[in-house]
Amino acid sequence: MADGADATSDRADDLEWFTGVVREHSTALVRYFARRGPRQDAEDLAADVFATAWRRRDDVPREAVLPWLYRTAGFTLANHRRKIVDLPVDEVPESGSARVADDPELSMLFDAELRGALASVGERDRQILLLHAWEGLDGEELAAVLGISRSGADAALSRARKRLRDAWGERLSF
């Protein structure tokens, strides 16, 4: 009987952990997907990630849940994109600087230039930049999502920023 009670207790602990994970990170995951694909799919894709987290709950590092979720979200999004032919790769942040946001024409120009600069840096650099800028990841969290060391993540972020600065400069020099 003790084994049955332990199993029930373990399942209750798992359910409590999972409920907390969903409450704490669901908004971040929905935003992650809404920024990278069709907004109407964001909640469904986030649910897919949470379903994976539940199935693989023993593999989710308790000290780095959000990076694990973002890494899984990256795989989920890649699989989703393979299914859809006409899917935009990126969208720009919801708003630019206050000065740009006040002027619709400047805002549109800024968005197009940013989209163009992001498109020119390559998929990995774009992933790193967006994880840092939109999801607020750096250091150990960024390293965990990318599956590399902390120093590797710092170096990759630095290189991605340089490539974006160079791409931005090239676009503005015309």
Secondary structure, 3 states (H helix, E strand, C coil): CHHHHHHHHHHHHHHHHHHHHHHHHHHHHHHHHHHHCCHHHHHHHHHHHHHHHHHCCCCCCHHHHHHHHHHHHHHHHHHHHHHCCCCCCCCCCCCCCHHHHCCHHHHHHHHHHHHHHHHHCCHHHHHHHHHHHCCCCCHHHHHHHHCCCHHHHHHHHHHHHHHHHHHHHHHHCC
